[in-house]
Structures are given as C-alpha cells and as structure tokens.
Amino acid sequence: MTWFKSLGNTEIIFIALFLVAYAVYIIRLLRISKRLNTSFRPLFFKIFLRTSAIVLMIIALLGPSFGETTKEVKSEGKDIFIAVDLSQSMNAFDIAPTRLEKVKFELSKIVEAFSSDRIGLIIFSSEAFVQCPLTYDQSALNLFISTLNTSLVPNAGTDFGAPLNIALEKMEQTEAPVTQQKAQIILMVSDGEDFGDETDESAKKVVKSGIQLFTLGVGTEAGSKIRQARGFKRDREGNEVVTKLNSKSLRKLAVDTGGKYFEINKEQNDVSRLIRAINEVEGEVRDARMIDASANKFYFFLLGALILLALDALIRRKTLRI
C-alpha cells in the first residue's frame, strides 16, 4: 500500500491536541458515571465506534492506494512557429511602452502556457530569418525574445510572405504525417502593414499544408508616431510618420487560411483567447508508454467512517448520553 500524502508537523500537532481533548472527555465521563453510580462498560462501545471512525477518516485523508495495475500514458505536443514583425513601425508607442515591448511581454506568457510543446521564433520585416529553431528549451527561447529589436532585420517594408515560407519550409523538414500536420501552428504577430507580393501565394501553401495559422495584430487605429534616436521618424518630404494598425491584412490572412485573428490594443488584449484557441488544437502523440499505477482508495475508508458515525448516532444510552 502506498500513500498519496504523509502526516506533516501541523497534522501531527492537531491529532495530538484532539487525542488529549478526547482523553479529557472520557475521564470526565468516568467521573460522571461514578457520581451517578452507573456502569461505564456500555459506553465503551460508543467510544470504540467514534475512535474507529476517527482513525478511518485520518487514513482516508492520507489517500491510501493499493491494487497494482498498468496504465497507458500518452505524451502529446504541438509545433509552434512564432513570426514576429520587427519593422520600424513596431517602435510606435500607441501601445505602451511600445508595440514591440508589449509583444515581448505577451510572448513570454505564451511560451509559459505551452511548456510541453516545441516553439520556434522567426523574425521578419522585408526579409525573414529563423531566430530560434523549434525547441523545448523555454529559457533559451525567452532569452531570444528578450533581445528582439528592430535593428535585427533590414527595414525596407514588411512582407508576410517571407516568414510564412520559412515556417512552412522548416515544418516540412519535420516530416510529420498528413494526419499530424494539424498539430503544427504558425502565429503571425504584426501591426498589419504588409507590402509583400507573395502573401496570397504563401497563404495558399499554408492551406494546402493543413497547418493552422493564427494572426495577432498589435496597435491602434489612431496610431502614433515612431520614436527614433533624434526625435520621430519622417518621410521623404520631412513629415512625421504616423503608423496605424492595419487589421484588414491580418484578418484577410487568417480568413484565407481558415485561421483566427486576435488583437492587442488599448481597450482589449486577446492573448488569453489566443492561448485557449491554440490549446484547442489537437496535439500530436509523440510518446506512449505503459506505467505501473495504483488507485487511490480513500473512499472505502471514508465510507466506513460515515457508517460508524451513523451507528453512533442511532445507539443511545438512557442513563448517560454521549
């Protein structure tokens, strides 16, 4: 027999205090019995019932397990590539402190939520690069996330096609069966300004592959200026650039691939909804093994204690009630 819990110092102290109080109670009954000149023997049965019930409840609390059996344990997981937009517009501060800093904070929550899954990181703007391959190592992944900045990639516009093509290429290299490709996910994080020409073609490849695609828009419709070292970014005419969230391109990408669109703005944060949506994607069975297991049978002892307490309540003594 094995035990689910063990008695700690706190439990031992409470049990000891109860036993002392119960001993005082029995001594008091003995004294009353002597004063009334009645036999104490008939009361021993009730004391035995209560003591047995208490012992059974303590055993039930410890969670006794017995009866060896074998159980199949399956390990399921997903492959998730997160593509993060590092174009200059991600330095906009309509989402405090900036769009990119907010994304980095939320990505750490997403990584924590999928600790049993492989997660990879792709960075992109006009070009795309694998910053971190698919890995179970959360520490390494969080380190890469913390160092994200807009200077890591060339900034000649934003192209959604490039990160999608890289994610598809890397996931194809995993050689997942067709039945397991739905356990592969691409998460596109951007403010939605897409200037690429291959996005539609890449979206068709995603649909054909069966890989799930989610998009996460970051920013506001009002937008903001883009802070740089010497003030704010300006266009060729010298006017200060105002960047706004373009949710239409991200929504279209999600709709075209059968995915879902989520958003972070001043009024809402859909990251929790995004995590739930990814959780709903069925994982791939990566390992299955048989282990020895024993069932917690606490309810037998609890039932016995309840029966004894019921008997105690039904049995009454005329001379002395306890």
Buried (B, 14 or more C-beta within 10 A) or exposed (E): EEEEEEEEEEBEEEEEEEEEEBEEEBEEBEEBBEEEEBEBEBBEEBBEBBBBBBBBBBBBBBBBBEEEEEEEEEEBBBBBBBBBBBBBBBBBBBBEEBBBBBBBEBBBEBBEBBEEBBBBBBBBBBBBBBBBBBBEEBEEBBEBBEEBEBEBBEBEBBBBBBBBBBBBEBBBEEEBEEEBBBBBBBBBBBBBBBBBEBBEEBBEBBEEBBBBBBBBBBBBEEBBBBBEEEEBBEEEEEEEBBBBBBBEBBBBBBEBBEBBBBBBBEEEBBBEEBBEBBEEBEBBEBEEEEEEEBEBBBEEBBEBBBEBBEEBEEEEEEEBEB
